[in-house]
Amino acid sequence: MRTLLAFLTVAIAILLTGPNALAGKNADAPEYAAVSTAIEEILNSPERLPLPLERIRAALQAHYIRDQGTIYWVGTGRMTPFLQRISDAEDDGLNPADYPLDGLIGLRDAIEPDDPFVAAQAELYYSAFFVAYATDLKIGRTTPQKVDPHLFRNRKSVDVLRILTDLKKQRNPGTFLSAFESRNPQYQALKRMLVLYRGMAEADVWPAIAAGANIAPGGNDPRIPQIRKLLMLTGDHAVKRFQQRHGLEAKGLIGKQPVLAMNITPAERARQIMLNMERWRWMPENLGDHHYMVNLAAFELQDVRSTNIVERMNVVVGAVATQTPEFSDELEYVDFNPTWTVPYSIASKEMLPKLKQNPFAYAADFDVFMNGKLVSWGSIDWASYGPGKFPFTFRQHPGPKNALGRVKFMLPNKHNIYLHDTPSKDKFLQTTRAFSHGCIRLSRPIDFAYTVVGGIAGWSKNKIDTVMASGKTTRVALPRKVPVHLVYATAFEGANGVEFRPDVYGRDRKLYGALFGKPSS
């Protein structure tokens, strides 16, 4: 039997070879027992194996040696269907460059009936890259917080040995791989959208719309034939629908922003879809039969029941400088007529300068606490304090001026993010609604309160109205916590079909860099 060093040299050389045909020769495989013996020698060697094998060596040993698991690839005809799936990796929203297609073809075609060692190499490499592909489909290619510090998704895990053990249950490896995909309707919709946009990109039929003066509804312009062609390709047939699908002001006026959106090519949209498929792979397997989804990029809250969106609501999210993070938690209680404890950064950086000019600037609406004890506004020499020396906490009284409005919805979390009412209703008139310090403002908070609290025994609409009218802070604990998921989806299936949103936080750019090797800045 040749040495392991020779094995490493041959295997690496094959993996680095140039292009090969997907359909290769159909050579007879060595005897099963001889291949098993060669596999055992390779896996039990004291030398370090190539990285694709070494990273799952323990699982390979458990499957092929300890459990005497079946040889799945060699001599079974399953290699070519797996190679086909890899060659179509972009249809799965994955990057084909992550998988050595040509090298795997070379390993397959190097199998000879009198060389069990080469067959063993091929068996192990095919299992290793099958696990890699299944893992990428199941939990994503990247670790969320390595991409962006605003992503707070726990890295999911896979049971590698279970994957290897279950291989024997499915004749077709491509069919088995499909079992690792997210069943979330949004993910599946994105996958369907990806095929359409990749098809348009390959057809190269996308018209370029030149810049020019605004085109009013019913107006004349030499660009109109091209615009009509583009709207036919997107299935919109009307400018307003195109604008709605892209989160633009839907008045039918074709100005700078609609033209910019029209000139984003199908290839670019396909990549955007791939980014958002990756985000869904990060998400929990079970979102909850009833849950709330806040799409930060679309500025929308959704009430989801049994995968059906039963209600949509416009929201305001964090500004670019104070971005709302992505995470999942549970709605636990509701406060009517809430007080507002001002975050340290706002108190020390925004309120303190005004207090230095007027010590009573906030006295009418706020209490001030020094090291946790209530003190009077007039007793403090504000000029003596700054952001690095600030032992004060400000708490706003309930009332019409309260920053949280009449109700807040609490999902206790380390980010201090919650949903709430707001006295600043004008912000909801904007199409891009990134204005807050991070928390999520609801456009119809009272309706949301009727939904969330109204389902609790004894809490009728009249009682809710009475409690709010009293002005007294009242907390209502929910008998059952409801999952809340904060996501950043710039491509999704929405009320108007396939929808896209601008990358207001720059998170698409960072994720693109992580997945495709482009700079993130």
N, C-alpha and C positions, 0 to 999 in steps of 0.2 A: 504494500500500500504506500502511495506517495506521501511525502511529509506534509504537515499542515502548512508550512511556509510555501510549498509549491501550490497547495490549494488556494492560499490567499493570493498568490501571484496570478494564477490562472483566472480566478473569479473576478478580481479587480480589472484585469486586462479585458475580460469579456464585457464587464459592465461599462467600460470606457470606449468600447468599439463604436464605429460609425453606424449609420442607419442600416436597418435590415428590413426585410419584408415582414408584414404582420403575419401573413400565412406562411408557415415554414414547412420543412420536411416532416414526415411522419415516421421517424425512426423508431424501431422497437426499443423498449426500455429494458434495462438490465433486470435480473431476477429480483423479486421483492425483498427476499432475505438479504441479498448482497447490498442492496441500497440501504436497508435498515442498519446493517452493520457499519456501513460507511458513515451514516448520519451519527450514529453513536460515537464513533471515533472522533469525528469533527467536534461534536458538542462537548465531549469529555476531555478534549485537549487542554493542557495547562496554559497554552498560549492564548493571547487575547484575539478574539475574532474581529472581523470587520464590523464597523459600527452598526449597520442595519441588523446584524445578527446579535452582536454583543448586548445591545440595549434590551433585547427580549430573550436573552440566552436562557434564563431560568425557566421561562414559560416553554421554550422550545425543548429543553431537557425534560421538563415534566410531561409534556405531551408525547414526544417521540420515544423517550427512554423509560421513564417511570411508569407511564400509563400505557406504553406500547400502542400509542395512537396510530391511526391509519396514515399511510402515505397518500396524500390527497392529490398531488400534482403529477408526479412522474408516471407516465404510461396511462393516464386517465383521460386525456383529451381536454382537460380543464384549463390548460395554460392559455390557449388562444382566446377563449372567451374573456378571461381576465385581462389579457393584453388589449383586447378591444375596448373594455371598459376604461382602461388607463388612457388609451388613445382618445377617448371621448370625455376626458376628465373635465373639460370646460363646460360640458352639459350638466355636470354636477356642481358647477360653481367652484371647481378646484383648478389648480395650476398644473398643467401636464408636466412642466419642467421639474416638479417635485419628485417625479417617479422616473427611474431609468428605463424607459420603454425599450430603447434599442438594446441596452445591456441585458434585459430580461429575455428579449427575443434571441439574443446571442447565446444565453445560457440554455434556452430551450433547444436551439438548433445544434448545440454542442453535445447533446446526449447521444451516446452510442451504446449498443447492447452489451458490449464487453467492458464498459467502464462505469462501474457503480459509483465511483467517487465523484465523477462529473454530475451524475444524476442526483447524488446526495446534495451537492452544491446547489443545483437548480431547485430541488425541493425546499431547501431551507430559505433560499432567497425569495422564492415565490411566496412562501408563508410569511416571511418578514414584511414584504411590501404589501401583501394582502392586509396584514394587520395595520400597517401604516395608513393605507387607503381607508380602511374601515374606521380607524381612529379619527382621521381627518373629517370624514363624513359625520361621525357621531359627536365629537366635541370641539371640532374646529382645528385650524392649522396653527393658531397663535394663542398665547396666554394673554387674556384681555388687559390686565394692568401693565404688562410690558409694552403694550401699544399706546396706552394713554392713561395718565393717573386719575382721570375722571371715571374710569370703568371699574366697577366693583362687582364683578362676576366671579364667583368661585370656579376655578378650573375644574371641570368635570373629569372623571376618570373612566377607563375601560378595563374590563377583565380580559387580558390578553389570552390567558389559558382557555377561558370560556370560548373565545373566538375560534381558537385552534381546535378545540374539542367539538364545537358545533359545525365545523366545516363538513364533516361527513354526513350531516343531515340534509345538505342541499347539493344536488347534482350540479347546478349551474352557479358558479361563483359570482356572476353578475347579479343574479337574483338575490343571492345571499347578501351582497353588499347593499342592495336597496333597503334591506331591513334596518340598516344603521342610519338611514336618513331621518331627519325630523319629520314627524307627522303633523306638525303645526300647519294649519291652513295657509298662514302667511308664507312659510317656507315653500310649501308646495306651489303656491301661486307665483312666487319669485322664480322657481325653477321653470315653470311654464313660460313666464315672461322672458327668461334668459334665452330659451330656444328661439323665440320670435325675434328678439333684438340681434342675436348672433346671425340669424338668417338674413336679416336686413343688412347687417354689416358685410356679410359675404357677397350679397347681391350688388352692393355698391350703387344703390339707387337713391341715396339720400341727397336732396337738393340743398345747396348752400344759399342762404338768404342774405343778401347784401344789406349793409347798414344804410340808413336813410331817414327821411322825415317820418314822423308818426303817421300812421294810416288809420283814419277814423272809420267806424263802421259805415259801410256803403261807399267809401272813398275809392278813388282810382289811383293805381300805382303800378309801374311795370313789374314789380316783384310779386304781384298777386297770383299769377299763374303758378309760380314756384311754391308759394305759400299754400295754395290749394292742393298741389301735388303732395306736399309734406303732410298736410292734414288728412289726406286720403290714406297715406301710409300709416299714420298713427291711429287711424280709426276715429278721429275727432270730428271731422267734417264741419266744424265750426270753431272759430277763434276762441269763443268764451269757454268752450269745453276744454280746449287745449290749455287755456290759462288756469282753469280750475284744477286740472290734473297736475299742474306744475306749481301750485301754491301761489299763483300770481293774481293780482287784482283782475277780476273777471268782468270787464266792462266792454270787451271787444276791441279796444284800442290797441293797435299794434305799435308799440314803442320799443325802446332799447331792451328792456328785460325780456319781453316775449321773443324778440329776435335772437337774443343770446341763448334762450332756452331752445329755440328751434334749431340752432346751429350746433347743439351738442349731438355728436354723431351716435349712431346705433352702437358702435364699438365702445364708446365711452359709457353709454347707458348700460351696456352689457357688463362692463367692469363694475359699475355702480351697483348693479343687481348682485353680482358676486360678493361684493363687500357686505351687503345686507344679508345674504344667505349665511355668511360667516357669523354674523351677529346672532342669528337665530340658533346656530349650533351652540353658542355659549349659554343660551337660556335654559332654565330648569326644564326637565322633561315634562313635569306636571305643573302647568300654570295655575291650576285651580279651575274647577268646573264653573265657578263664578269668580271673576277677577276684574280688576280695573287695570287698563293699560294706558300709560301716558306716553305718547310719542313726542319726544322733545323737538325733533326736527320738523314735525308737522303741526306743533302747537295744538295738540288735540288729546283729550281724554276719552277713552272708550269704556263703556260698560259691557263686558263680555260674559255671556251666559251660554254654556254648552257650545262654545266656539262661535256663537252668533253675536255680532255686535248689535245690541239692542238700543244703545244710546250713544251719541257723540256730543262732545262739548268743547268749545274753543278754550284754550288756556294761554296764560302768559308764563314763560319759563325764564330761567336765569339769563342775564345778559352775557355777552361774550367774555367780559372780564370776570363775571361771577357765575360760571356755568353750572347748570344743574347736573349732578352726577348721574350715572346709570347704575341702578341697583334694584333689588326686589325686597319687599318687606310686606307687612300686613297692617291693614287699617284696624285700629283697636278701639278708638273712642272719638267722640265728637264734642267739642267745646262750643257752646253758644255764648255770645257776648264775651269773647275771649279777651284777656289782657295780652299785651305783646311785650315780651322781654327782648330788648334791643340787642342784636348781636354785638359783640365787643368791637369788631372792626367798624361798624356803622357808628357806634357811640363815640369811639375815640378819634375817628378820622372825619366823620361828617357832622356830628352834633357838637363836639367839643369846641371847634373854632367859633361857632355861633354863641356858645355859652361864654366864651372869653369876651365877646362883645356885649352880651346881655345875659347876666347870671340867671335871669328868670325866663329865658326864651322858651323853655318847655314846661314851665311850672304848672300851667293850666291843665295839661293833658298827661303828665308823667309824674311818677314817684321816682325818687333817686335813693339808691342804697349804697352805702359805703362799707365795704367788707361784710356785706350781708345785712347791715342794720339800716333801717329807715332814717334818713337825715333830711334837714331842710335845705332848700335850694340856696337860700341866702347865707348859709354858714360855710360855703366852700369858696376858696380862692382858686378859681379855674385856671388862672394864669400859671399856677404852680404845677400843672399836670400836662402830660403829653401821652402819645400812644404807647410809649414804653413804661410810663408811670401813670396808671389809670385804675384805681381800685373801686371804680363805680359801676353800678348796674342801673339801667333805666328801664322802667316798666310803664307801659302806656295803659291808661284806663280804658275800660270798655266804652264804646260810644261811636257816633258817626264818623269821627276822625281816625279811629283805630286802624292801623295799617293792615290788620287781619280782617277788617270788616265785622260782620255779625256772626261768623261761624268759621271754625277751622277743623280740619279732619286730620287726626294724628295717626301716623305710622311710626312710632318711636324708632329712631335710627341714629347712628353715630354722626351722620352728616347734618342733622338738625333740619331736615327737609320735610315739609308737610304741605297739604293742600289747604287753601283758604279763600275766603271772600276778599274783596278789596274795595276801597272807596275810589280807586283810580279806574273808572270804567272806560275811559277814552282809549286806553291801550288795546282794547279788544277790537277796535275799528281797523287796526293795522293788519296786513297780511303776514308780515314777519313780526312775531310777538316775543322777542327776547329782550326783556326789560328788567326783570326782577333781580334781587340779590341771590337768587338760587331756589327759593320756594316756588310753588306752583299756584298761580292765581286762577280761580275758576270764573268763567263768564256767567254761569247760572248756579251759584253756590246754594241758593235756597232750594231750588229744584233738586239739587244733589242731596241736600239735607233731608228733604221729603222722602227721597229714595232710600237713603242709608238708614235714617232713624225711623222713618215712617213704617218700616216693616217690623219694628219692635213692639211687642204688646203694650198697649197703653199710651203709645206715642202717635196720636192722630195729628193731622195737619193743624187742627185748631190748637192743640197743646203746644206744638212746635212754635206756632205763631205767638202764642201767649208767652212762652218762655223768652223768645227773642224780644218781644215788646217790653218785658220787665226790666231789661237792662242788666240783670243779674247774671254773673258768670255761672253757667250750669254745665256740668260734664255728664255725658251719656255714654256708658260703656256698651260696646256691641256684644251681644250674646255669642256671636261667632265672628272670628277675625276673617277679614277678606283680603286675599293677596292683592298687592299693588306692584306693578312692574313698570319701571321707568326705562324706556328704550330710546334709541336714537336711530330711527329708520328713515333713510332718505329715499328709499324705493320700497313700495308696499302696494298691496291691493287695498284700495280705499273706496269711498262712496262713488267715485267716478271711474272705477276700473283701475288700470295701471297708473300709479301716481308717483311723482318724483318731487323731491324738495332740495333746495340749495343746501350746501354743506356749511351751515351758519357757524358751527363750532370748529370747523376744520378737522373733524374726526375721521371723515372719509379719507382725507389726504394722509393722515397718519396710518390708518389701517391699510391703505393702498401700499404705502412704503413697506409695511411689515409683510404683506402678502406677496408683493411683486418686486421687491428690492429697489423701489424708487426712493429718492430722498423724501423725508417727511417735512422738510422746510424749504 
